[in-house]
């Protein structure tokens, strides 16, 4: 079978890349196991001497470093210790993804995408077992009693929360679109179609209402970026129809019936978030400010403000939000340069579809600010410098 080629690619990795590959696919483990392996991997980089070169290379990202330092300082000033931990994790992610960019090649990147897609199929299978209560959900109470929240019959697999798993399904569907349009291998085309629909079913089992508008928007953006003709229009109509049919399916349709009460709850959380923001509009109090400060205004407990936009300005203030925006200028410029080459439309489509999913999903939730969903997002977006250098002729298999 052609699929053996995938195994050959794995066997052909160098020792460094093989351990990096294992680290990456551990993202499908429960987050506490992933974090343990992540820590061990960074210790390994320290022991082998790789860390010294990585730290020196961080000087190439002064704005991002300044933002992380800023996030740490305001967390300390506000005595927001969870925010400080989150800021430290940002720094560790910066170290890891700097090394990732250094080791990344286009062939390695495609191998990572194919493996993530394969892992998503296994996750969807587990979601099915979870949904029909054949297997029990992971219990996180041993870490903290507050971490164990039972989400009725909603699948979450190993990703802690159904909404986090939902946005990961969206990312995987976008990856399926990209691989399908950039391969000549029939087995991979078939697998991408199967994986796309399997992830739709997995998404359905999460009963994540916000994810379906996000996936519809992301798919349409990808199609119009990549195809740019009448086919994109009709394919978009098909995607829209399939998305709507899943949105009002028997499982998700049940939750659609409670949309009014859910919106009232969301609005109350947003109002609380804005009230906290007005107390410290310029500086913020660091990541997870809502969870740290909600008792101050007698607001209901939540981990965040359930909006990417409100939570960002609440946590980092106007100053921190500007710093975060400035750190995004360089990759945006690289994407604009890449857009001048018509042969790079598919990879630009992948980046834009990821950003669209985050932007739409972020209206009602903050699913990106989680270890596993954020990690998968960065695996793709950190390939921008590589793909800017890659020749169009090398971008298909």
Beta strands, then each sheet from edge to edge (+ up, - down):
end
